[in-house]
Amino acid sequence: MAGGDLQASDALVAVPLAATVALAVALVVVTGLWLRERRAARRYRALFETPRPQVPDHVPPAPATVRRQRAAVVVNLSKFSDLDPAAQLRRQAYVDAAFRQHGWEEPLWLRTTPTEHGAEQAREALAAGVDVVVACGGDGTVRSVAEALAGTGVPMGVLPAGTANLLARNLDLPHTDLARALDVVFSAPDQPVDVGWLEVDRTGSDPVPERHLFLVMAGLGFDAAVMAGVEDRLKRRLGYGAYVVSGARALWGPQARAGVRVDDGPWHQVRTRGVIVGNCGKLTRNLVLMPDAEIDDGYLDAVVLSPRGGIDWGEVAWAILTRDRRGQRRVQHLRGRTVEVRLEAPQEVELDGDPVGAARRVSVAVDPGVLLVRAHPWPRTARR
């Protein structure tokens, strides 16, 4: 065989080999994180298997002249489907007792439904005049409650009960310990945070695009396809592992032609696998997609992912694992108050991990400081 033919043959072998190695490294990292999350979730579920006797069942009532505070708890019971009815009642009784112990009235419990995901329940809580609305569920429940509370001056507490719990991770809220999460509701100050608004134009010329609030991230393309491909059955059984399975399915696909504009700047034409816009940037404790993103800085951060194959996905994984801020040919970083994306063909769209269907155009804008969240000061990014 000639020398040139041998080099070409070696190159053909090296490309899939490098892609396989990159994918294997990524799967090892994600699997390790998933196993840690599974252990934390087991500790969290174990909290409800027996009553918590250290919380007294009765606290002397406050003087009649003192108004006691009251909370509403908007709960998504589907997140506790692995608990039997008795364990669910013990959980609610524990929360009620904790509020009584702190001198509050027993909370108003409002359950979400398959068609009402939390916003309607939060508005009912506002009408009842509560002092704080506590979202007990996953990121979808938290987002829906926030949509009703934004701009009202009534704070939101969070009792995380989902798989990802993205907002809780970004605000350093306890997401595997109910007692600690309740302590935050009782003792933490109200922190003003930004929210993002996503307009979804499905045809590219919709007269009235859909408008959705998000707290963590909104994206289109690869990450939205991953979220859309997660099966509820696998999510309940595997937790983060369901995202690994869906990600492996969506890893190989064509790039999309898109135009991207930040604020009132020029349009830039790109070929991309995904565009993700973040109000904050953490995916898990150790995986940070947007290292400079802060939830209260009045700006949005964005990344444009442009891998073409296995080796390029390795570059993307390396940029995320090393918290690269400079960007490179496969990962571009953007920053502004608004981000617009136009697509030649429809792409899947997601916000805070929930798929919302396909669209040909999306517009994202930040609304600074309009939501109060009960949280202790969280770790800040160290910008270089």
Solvent accessible surface area in square Angstrom, and as a share of the most:
residue,aa,sasa,rsa
1,M,178,0.80
2,A,64,0.50
3,G,50,0.48
4,G,53,0.51
5,D,85,0.44
6,L,95,0.47
7,Q,130,0.58
8,A,56,0.43
9,S,45,0.29
10,D,81,0.42
11,A,55,0.42
12,L,136,0.68
13,V,93,0.53
14,A,51,0.39
15,V,81,0.47
16,P,75,0.47
17,L,111,0.55
18,A,41,0.31
19,A,13,0.10
20,T,85,0.49
21,V,81,0.46
22,A,22,0.17
23,L,52,0.26
24,A,47,0.37
25,V,79,0.45
26,A,30,0.23
27,L,63,0.31
28,V,108,0.62
29,V,49,0.28
30,V,44,0.25
31,T,50,0.29
32,G,40,0.38
33,L,21,0.10
34,W,48,0.17
35,L,83,0.41
36,R,88,0.32
37,E,26,0.12
38,R,66,0.24
39,R,115,0.42
40,A,10,0.07
41,A,36,0.28
42,R,121,0.44
43,R,152,0.56
44,Y,25,0.09
45,R,81,0.29
46,A,58,0.45
47,L,26,0.13
48,F,6,0.02
49,E,94,0.42
50,T,89,0.51
51,P,90,0.57
52,R,72,0.26
53,P,121,0.76
54,Q,106,0.47
55,V,16,0.09
56,P,56,0.35
57,D,117,0.61
58,H,135,0.60
59,V,41,0.24
60,P,103,0.65
61,P,100,0.63
62,A,36,0.28
63,P,89,0.56
64,A,113,0.88
65,T,134,0.78
66,V,84,0.48
67,R,154,0.56
68,R,85,0.31
69,Q,76,0.34
70,R,79,0.29
71,A,0,0.00
72,A,0,0.00
73,V,0,0.00
74,V,0,0.00
75,V,3,0.01
76,N,29,0.15
77,L,48,0.24
78,S,73,0.47
79,K,71,0.30
80,F,5,0.02
81,S,71,0.46
82,D,88,0.46
83,L,12,0.06
84,D,81,0.42
85,P,105,0.66
86,A,54,0.42
87,A,1,0.01
88,Q,40,0.18
89,L,118,0.59
90,R,74,0.27
91,R,7,0.03
92,Q,53,0.24
93,A,59,0.46
94,Y,23,0.09
95,V,1,0.00
96,D,18,0.09
97,A,5,0.04
98,A,6,0.04
99,F,1,0.00
100,R,55,0.20
101,Q,81,0.36
102,H,84,0.37
103,G,33,0.32
104,W,14,0.05
105,E,64,0.29
106,E,80,0.36
107,P,8,0.05
108,L,42,0.21
109,W,47,0.17
110,L,17,0.08
111,R,149,0.54
112,T,23,0.13
113,T,58,0.34
114,P,127,0.80
115,T,116,0.68
116,E,69,0.31
117,H,108,0.48
118,G,0,0.00
119,A,14,0.11
120,E,74,0.33
121,Q,9,0.04
122,A,0,0.00
123,R,122,0.45
124,E,95,0.42
125,A,0,0.00
126,L,48,0.24
127,A,95,0.73
128,A,60,0.46
129,G,47,0.45
130,V,10,0.06
131,D,39,0.20
132,V,0,0.00
133,V,0,0.00
134,V,0,0.00
135,A,0,0.00
136,C,2,0.01
137,G,0,0.00
138,G,4,0.04
139,D,18,0.09
140,G,19,0.18
141,T,5,0.03
142,V,6,0.03
143,R,33,0.12
144,S,13,0.08
145,V,0,0.00
146,A,0,0.00
147,E,61,0.28
148,A,12,0.09
149,L,1,0.01
150,A,25,0.19
151,G,64,0.61
152,T,65,0.38
153,G,52,0.50
154,V,31,0.18
155,P,10,0.06
156,M,0,0.00
157,G,0,0.00
158,V,8,0.04
159,L,2,0.01
160,P,4,0.03
161,A,13,0.10
162,G,20,0.20
163,T,33,0.19
164,A,17,0.13
165,N,11,0.06
166,L,16,0.08
167,L,3,0.01
168,A,3,0.02
169,R,14,0.05
170,N,19,0.10
171,L,2,0.01
172,D,92,0.47
173,L,11,0.05
174,P,13,0.08
175,H,49,0.22
176,T,34,0.20
177,D,48,0.25
178,L,3,0.02
179,A,25,0.20
180,R,139,0.51
181,A,3,0.03
182,L,3,0.02
183,D,73,0.38
184,V,15,0.09
185,V,1,0.00
186,F,35,0.15
187,S,75,0.48
188,A,9,0.07
189,P,69,0.43
190,D,54,0.28
191,Q,30,0.13
192,P,71,0.45
193,V,0,0.00
194,D,2,0.01
195,V,0,0.00
196,G,0,0.00
197,W,38,0.13
198,L,3,0.01
199,E,65,0.29
200,V,0,0.00
201,D,13,0.07
202,R,76,0.28
203,T,83,0.48
204,G,31,0.29
205,S,93,0.60
206,D,36,0.19
207,P,131,0.83
208,V,129,0.74
209,P,41,0.26
210,E,72,0.32
211,R,136,0.50
212,H,51,0.23
213,L,0,0.00
214,F,0,0.00
215,L,1,0.01
216,V,1,0.00
217,M,9,0.04
218,A,3,0.02
219,G,5,0.05
220,L,5,0.02
221,G,6,0.06
222,F,32,0.13
223,D,19,0.10
224,A,0,0.00
225,A,38,0.29
226,V,13,0.08
227,M,46,0.21
228,A,49,0.38
229,G,29,0.28
230,V,23,0.13
231,E,66,0.30
232,D,100,0.52
233,R,125,0.46
234,L,26,0.13
235,K,49,0.21
236,R,159,0.58
237,R,149,0.54
238,L,48,0.24
239,G,13,0.12
240,Y,30,0.11
241,G,6,0.06
242,A,2,0.01
243,Y,34,0.13
244,V,30,0.17
245,V,52,0.30
246,S,3,0.02
247,G,14,0.13
248,A,46,0.35
249,R,145,0.53
250,A,20,0.15
251,L,17,0.08
252,W,136,0.48
253,G,38,0.36
254,P,124,0.78
255,Q,36,0.16
256,A,16,0.13
257,R,128,0.47
258,A,4,0.03
259,G,4,0.03
260,V,4,0.02
261,R,62,0.22
262,V,32,0.18
263,D,55,0.29
264,D,138,0.72
265,G,27,0.26
266,P,97,0.61
267,W,64,0.22
268,H,108,0.48
269,Q,135,0.60
270,V,25,0.15
271,R,116,0.42
272,T,2,0.01
273,R,25,0.09
274,G,1,0.01
275,V,2,0.01
276,I,10,0.05
277,V,5,0.03
278,G,0,0.00
279,N,0,0.00
280,C,5,0.03
281,G,4,0.03
282,K,50,0.21
283,L,53,0.27
284,T,6,0.03
285,R,174,0.63
286,N,69,0.36
287,L,25,0.12
288,V,13,0.07
289,L,11,0.05
290,M,3,0.01
291,P,6,0.04
292,D,36,0.19
293,A,7,0.05
294,E,16,0.07
295,I,3,0.02
296,D,53,0.27
297,D,42,0.22
298,G,6,0.06
299,Y,74,0.28
300,L,0,0.00
301,D,13,0.07
302,A,1,0.01
303,V,0,0.00
304,V,3,0.02
305,L,7,0.04
306,S,9,0.06
307,P,1,0.00
308,R,171,0.62
309,G,22,0.21
310,G,8,0.08
311,I,77,0.39
312,D,12,0.06
313,W,28,0.10
314,G,18,0.18
315,E,47,0.21
316,V,4,0.02
317,A,27,0.21
318,W,173,0.61
319,A,8,0.06
320,I,32,0.16
321,L,66,0.33
322,T,60,0.35
323,R,94,0.34
324,D,23,0.12
325,R,51,0.19
326,R,221,0.81
327,G,20,0.19
328,Q,64,0.28
329,R,151,0.55
330,R,24,0.09
331,V,3,0.02
332,Q,72,0.32
333,H,54,0.24
334,L,50,0.25
335,R,99,0.36
336,G,3,0.02
337,R,110,0.40
338,T,48,0.28
339,V,0,0.00
340,E,27,0.12
341,V,2,0.01
342,R,91,0.33
343,L,10,0.05
344,E,113,0.50
345,A,53,0.41
346,P,72,0.45
347,Q,49,0.22
348,E,62,0.28
349,V,1,0.01
350,E,5,0.02
351,L,1,0.01
352,D,5,0.03
353,G,18,0.17
354,D,46,0.24
355,P,62,0.39
356,V,31,0.18
357,G,28,0.27
358,A,39,0.30
359,A,0,0.00
360,R,92,0.34
361,R,69,0.25
362,V,6,0.03
363,S,31,0.20
364,V,5,0.03
365,A,38,0.29
366,V,19,0.11
367,D,48,0.25
368,P,70,0.44
369,G,38,0.36
370,V,42,0.24
371,L,0,0.00
372,L,47,0.23
373,V,0,0.00
374,R,29,0.11
375,A,0,0.00
376,H,85,0.38
377,P,103,0.65
378,W,13,0.05
379,P,91,0.57
380,R,129,0.47
381,T,44,0.26
382,A,82,0.64
383,R,120,0.44
384,R,210,0.77
